[in-house]
Amino acid sequence: MKKLIVLLMIVSSLFLITACGEDEAGDKIVIDFWHMSPVGSTSYSGMRSIITTFNESQDTYFVKGTGFSFWDYWDKINIAVSSKTAPDLGLSTIDDVEARAKSGVLYNISDLIEADTSGVDEIDLTEFRQSQLNFATYQNDLFAMPFSATTRALYYNLDMFAEKGLDASDVPTTWAELEALAKQFDVVSGNQIQRLGFDPTYGNATYHGWLWQANLDFFDANRMPTLNTQGHIDVLNWIKNFNSNFTRAQLSSFGESNQLLGINVFAAERVAMIVEVDGLYQIIKDAGASFNYGVAPIPIPEGGRHVNWGSGFSIEMYNNNKGEDDQRDGAFEFLKYLLSKDTQIRLAEVNGWIMSHISAMEEYVEGDPILEALLSQVDFAIDKVFIPYAPSWHGNDWQPYYTQALSGDLTVEQALAQARANYLQKKQNYDTVNP
């Protein structure tokens, strides 16, 4: 009986919270904003506070925030956009803004910036990297704005280094140094890997990222698939053979066991080095980990280039073609607020992300050597090119061939050839439908 009473009290409280949220809007124009800080997440209260600060400053607009987990968010937003039920404002991936702009589901932000004479939180485009603005541009106009400035770097465990008499000066800078150093940290018990120095498939390391460092790419300047050169074969062989002293079954078992831990493999101190995004800083912090670590540029091959995959988020205003001019104007006011210097710093504190506003992030990271090192890598981050005929070229389209190459079900040459043939077929199909 006591449990039932408690349950009823919780349900009643949730109803009151929801009702209060609706009542707070009053006669204001409601703006729907979707984000990735759902109830129960560590960032929820902070995001709610950011939204509340805006609402309390407003006489005209009221922002209703809805949070989804990272993986749920993409299904929700894609369905909403395609069904013309999208929120007024939301996050997306910046590399494929072109596709949504072309289909007419986004408002032209350049027009809104040009018409803005409010003097409040006016957008200064010089505070955003041109490389990101280029991805948000379609037919010379902005249809989104950069929101986060994701970067990838090499995280290394200084305590493990110290065990071997090493320090930060011994961090590898080349692929050859990385491979030689990594072997020193491998620990095996029986047939099971207990600790791994490094693996080029773990964390946020990607085949296309390693390709870029070797001055190669998936596609040429005409967006035609390559993959059929000796350089591609060499890179994929390097990835596959990096830990050839272990079987693929051992490596898979180690990786799967780490997934079951529910914490990042580096944060769990199971690997000495890993390529990861800037968000790992916050994961380690939230986990309460106490080990010493550092951040450095990702090692490159001899003659390679210093580059990493950005994959930042955009913030977009969705046009459901329902003549909602008031919601459009309110969404733009909230967008400006989210992109202002002070709010960008607050968002970084809440989400643990490096945000897009340049001077805001310079101020945010000052005095924190890890964050300073991560921010320094943003200038070397690029995003993947959008391929209309294969928008998932780096993921679902490529992953089966990559997996089969790593497992040995296909030779490296076979995997690359079959992947290339698949992209060419996709292009032929696309061109037939879109002459």
Stockholm file with secondary structure:
# STOCKHOLM 1.0

chainA/1-435         MKKLIVLLMIVSSLFLITACGEDEAGDKIVIDFWHMSPVGSTSYSGMRSIITTFNESQDTYFVKGTGFSFWDYWDKINIAVSSKTAPDLGLSTIDDVEARAKSGVLYNISDLIEADTSGVDEIDLTEFRQSQLNFATYQNDLFAMPFSATTRALYYNLDMFAEKGLDASDVPTTWAELEALAKQFDVVSGNQIQRLGFDPTYGNATYHGWLWQANLDFFDANRMPTLNTQGHIDVLNWIKNFNSNFTRAQLSSFGESNQLLGINVFAAERVAMIVEVDGLYQIIKDAGASFNYGVAPIPIPEGGRHVNWGSGFSIEMYNNNKGEDDQRDGAFEFLKYLLSKDTQIRLAEVNGWIMSHISAMEEYVEGDPILEALLSQVDFAIDKVFIPYAPSWHGNDWQPYYTQALSGDLTVEQALAQARANYLQKKQNYDTVNP
#=GR chainA/1-435 SS CHHHHHHHHHHHHHHHHHHHHHHHHTTSEEEEEEESCCTTSTTHHHHHHHHHHHHHTCSSEEEEEEECCHHHHHHHHHHHHHTTCCCSEEEEEGGGHHHHHHHTCBCCHHHHHHHCCSCSSCCCGGGSCHHHHHHTEETTEESSEECBCCCEEEEEEHHHHHHTTCCGGGCCCBHHHHHHHHGGGCEEETTEEEEBSCCTTSTTCCHHHHHHHTTCCSBCTTSCBCCCSHHHHHHHHHHHHTTTTSCHHHHHHHHHHHHHTTSCTTTTTCBSEEEEETTHHHHHHHTTCCCCEEEECCCBCTTCCCCEECCCEEEEEBCCSSCCHHHHHHHHHHHHHHTSHHHHHHHHHHHCCCBSCHHHHHHHHTTCHHHHHHHHHHTTEECCCCCTTCTTTTTTTTHHHHHHHHHTSSCHHHHHHHHHHHHHHHHHHHHHHCC
#=GC SS_cons         CHHHHHHHHHHHHHHHHHHHHHHHHTTSEEEEEEESCCTTSTTHHHHHHHHHHHHHTCSSEEEEEEECCHHHHHHHHHHHHHTTCCCSEEEEEGGGHHHHHHHTCBCCHHHHHHHCCSCSSCCCGGGSCHHHHHHTEETTEESSEECBCCCEEEEEEHHHHHHTTCCGGGCCCBHHHHHHHHGGGCEEETTEEEEBSCCTTSTTCCHHHHHHHTTCCSBCTTSCBCCCSHHHHHHHHHHHHTTTTSCHHHHHHHHHHHHHTTSCTTTTTCBSEEEEETTHHHHHHHTTCCCCEEEECCCBCTTCCCCEECCCEEEEEBCCSSCCHHHHHHHHHHHHHHTSHHHHHHHHHHHCCCBSCHHHHHHHHTTCHHHHHHHHHHTTEECCCCCTTCTTTTTTTTHHHHHHHHHTSSCHHHHHHHHHHHHHHHHHHHHHHCC
//
